[in-house]
């Protein structure tokens, strides 16, 4: 769910969502509330890190493509 939400935000605004934004968004979600808090936080942290990595790799790819 967090991955889909993060992707939708990125496609609409071209901004990467952070772990605190994801946590704020999912605190009221019943599926998120059922999970153990450490597991839920780790999942959101992992999703945020993946999007951050994607953004960095995308920049590098565009720069390399532009140089050739």
Residue, then its C-alpha position, 0 to 999 in steps of 0.5 A: x500500500x505504501x509503495x503504491x501511495x508513494x508512486x502516486x505522489x511521485x507521478x502527480x507531483x514529482x516529489x519523493x515522499x519521506x518516512x514521516x509523511x508515510x507514517x502520518x498518512x498511514x497512522x489511521x489506516x486499520x491495516x497499519x494499526x493491526x501490525x506490530x509497530x516496529x514492523x510497520x515502521x520498518x516497512x515504511x522506512x524501507x519504502x521511503x529509502x527505495x524511493x530516495x534511491x530511485x530518485x538518485x539513480x534516475x538523476x544519474x541516468x539522466x545525466x549520463x544519457x545527456x552526456x552521450 
